[in-house]
Amino acid sequence: MVASTHWLASATGMGVLERGGNAFDAAVAAGFVLQVAEPHLNGPGGEVPILLWSEADQKVSTVCGQGVAPAAATIERFTELGLDIVPGTGLLAATVPGAFGGWMLMLERWGTWSLADVLAPAIHYAEHGVPVLERVSATIEAVRELFTEDWPTSAATWLPGGNVPDAGSKFANPVLAATYRRVVAEAEAASSTREGQLAAARKAWYEGFVAEAIAEFCARTAWRDSSGEAHGGLLTGDDLARWSASVEEPLALDYHGHTVYKTGPWGQGPVFLQQLALLRGFDLDAMGYLSADYVHTVTEAAKLAFADREAWYGDTDVPISDLLGEGYNAERRTLVGPEASLELRPGAPGGRPPRLPDFPEPGTTSDAPGISGARRAPQGVGEPTVARDGRVKGDTCHLDVVDRHGNMVSATPSGGWLQSSPTIPELGFCLGTRAQMFWLQEGLAASLRPGTRPRTTLSPSFALRDGQPWLAFGTPGGDQQDQWSLNFFLAVVHGRLNLQEAIDAPMFHSEHFPSSFFPRGSRPGVLHAEDRIDAGVLAELRRRGHEVETQDPWSLGRLSAVARDGAFLKAAANPRGAQGYAVGR
């Protein structure tokens, strides 16, 4: 089974499985196709965290394909540039592009296919073209002026003949195809073995021609970014050469016979576990799925967990055992009252006082570009947003795979959006902007520090049921990922829905806490809910103090999932946007 946010990626992964590849081979091939098919949501300059179950290892592992801040990226350097927040676009916000290293590490350690074979589908689609999604066309139209006036290399790539590609037309990126062809050629010239070729490919990317082009582009060019000024980049060849993807132990929490796994607190993943730790002290079954009590309790627990994310998460020493401990959560549960909270209330795990950033003033910023902030339009399907000053936002992809052996993968690639940074002309792709998630304030868990990972929102999920591997799942959506994914999981566990029913169910999420994206806005008390939720429930939530903003009926969430369920493999994908796809046999 393969499920993802784009039908071409799902079909690619299924083709790999049918030709004898395993789940890891399929996920890698599908992941590179997502870069071509959904370039407004991810790209080669982005990153990928992965959770996987290996039948051979009989365990869950985390692959961290999240790059780090450059050595020159210090708070002092940004202060010298007159900045108090990392721009949301352009070269200053780039971290080391980790997606390639993450995919290669998983392929090397658990896969069976060669580099040439897993890259062949992406090379084919980049060279010969893919059908342009409506949202890709809309994104390019939204940034047309930015490209033509300020980012000419992006205009050359994404405005063929000076025109925005029409939705449904065929679009090719031959320069990207040539980049991947060269990586394969250099790898095959360097070694005759699969392992040797993968090592050579990483070297070409992080020490060879790709790294050289990135370093030169950052050093020799300056481009207008969301600060309104032109800046060069800070990434160097040494930054790329020093970094490598890693395999880590995931975090886990038991909940009603299930064990849920997430990445470490260098990302927001543990906030899912914190919500479960709070919710296991409430009787959601007695409340009734999607009742006012249910939605209120889940929402208030999310506010508490995400407040801790703001105070405690980062690529540093995080008191995660205390944050997930029952004593701490028993105390925090008492803060869930009958009315909606309008405060941001981080806790004090182990008696440590919380330290929050100096956030922008809460409230509506209607042209804010971030995935969070003021959002009147539904944000579930990755539509572009462009502010009057050219600031732009992007979104994310997701894919899940389970093979006949029982291996499973949950991966959430993102970053390197076509609209996030100028295209590097020799490579056919742009850098990411994940450094916007750092704070330019000293002494915080997520303060900018050279060589550290930004506290990313990317958050794949995995779960055992009764001790057996069961479910790989996830969604795009920035700060909403660990709300939408949690709601899906609770719909299966407490709503007794099957995978597709749980994805199709009416979705909701809180806008209460600060966004992880430039310019870091928040909307305390705001609750977004699809208008398919019962009108009486929404009225009761408003009575309790939630500022409910109803959204279109199929607009929130972009989940996909695969499962091992007894003698069967199962999968489901998101119908919203008519783009996600689940396939299997």
Buried (B, 14 or more C-beta within 10 A) or exposed (E): BBBBBBBBBBBBBBBBBEEEBBBBBBBBBBBBBBBBBBBBBBBBBBBBBBBBBBBEEEEBBBBBBBBBBBBBBBBEBBEEEEBEBBBBBBBBBBBBBBBBBBBBBBBBBBBBBBBBBBBBBBBBBBBEBBBBBBBBBBBBBBBBEBBEEBBBBBBBBBBEEEEBBEBEBEBBBBBBBBBBBBBBEBBBEBBEEBEEBBBBBBBBBBBBBBBEBBBEBBBEBBBBBBBEBEBBBBBBBBBBBBBBBBBEEBBBBEBEEBBBBBBBBBBBBBBBBBBBBBBBBBEBEEBEBBBBBBBBBBBBBBBBBBBBBBBBBBBBEBBBEBBBBEEBBEEBBEBBEEEBBBEBEBBBBEEEEBBBBEBBEBEEBEEBBBBBBBBEEBBBBBBBBBBEEBBBBBBBBBBBBBBEEBBBBBBBBBBBBBBBBBBBBBBBBBBBBBBBBBBBBEEBBBBBBBBBBBBBBBBBBBBBBEEEBBBBBBBBBBBBBBBBBBBBBBBBBBBEBBBBEBBBBBBBBBBBBBBBBBBBBBBBBBBBBBBBBBEEBBEBBBEBBBBBBBBBEBBBBBBBBBBBBEEEBBBBBBEBBEBBBBBBE
